Structure formats: C-alpha cells, structure tokens
Amino acid sequence: MAAALLFRWDGRKTRLFFRTKPESYDTPSLIAFLQDLRRQTGGRRCILIWDGLAAHKSRPMRAFLEGQRDWLSVERLPGYAPDLNPVEPLWGNVKGRELANRCAENLAEARRALRRGMSRVRSHPTLAAAFLHHAGLFF
C-alpha cells in the first residue's frame, strides 16, 4: 500500500489518497502512484515528505522527480525517523483497528479491511490532522 496525506497550506482541509497492490511497491509503481496523485490534486503544488525507502531514491525516481518540479517539491526525512512521518500513525491507526487480530483468508479480504480503515480515516478529517500534529508538523 502507498498513501499520501494531503493538507492545505492553512490546515483547513485534509485528504487521504492511497493505492493498494498485491506486490511490493517499487520505483515504477511509485512513479505511477505519484502520477495518480498529480491527477487527484489537479496538478496543484505539493510538498512530498518522504522517508529513505530505496525506491524513493533510485536513479529512475530521481529523474522522474526532476521533471515534476512544476508541481512537486520533495523533502526527505532523516535516515530512520518514523516519528516524523505523518503516514506512520495512519498505518498504526488502521492496523490497531480494522487489521487488529485479523487473520485474512486471502489478500482480497485483507484489502477490504484496509479499505474500510482508510474510509474511516477519510471520513474523520480531524484524524488526518492529528497524524500531522503527532509528527510535529502543524500549521
């Protein structure tokens, strides 16, 4: 799963954008995720806060990001700093509710539970703002 928490500059509006796929995310699938994100935001300027995943730093990803400067700025988190990443509390929240003690029969069942959790978070914009505050990034 890949997710992006979107916040307006004034903190008034939050959005949750996510995609799931059965395999691990790699550079090509993350580039596709960012292309979808651009479509979802209408190409509005965004600042992407990213951790140190290898696919985030690959040569093809760097080349792709270079061509996206008209709408996307990238800020990298320090080496190991999950506490600074607002998406980490999102994962913890969904894992602690919809995925807690779940032994899914297959990926489709796990995906449905995950989508329920994301829908719950999406329907409570104050939750997304709390994830931002938890990371120490607030307006």
Secondary structure, 3 states (H helix, E strand, C coil): CEEEEEECCCCCCEEEEEECCCCCCCHHHHHHHHHHHHHHHCCCCEEEEECCCHHHHCHHHHHHHHCCCCCEEEEECCCCCHHHCCHHHHHHHHHHCCCCCCCCCCHHHHHHHHHHHHHHHHHCHHHHHHHHHHCCCCC
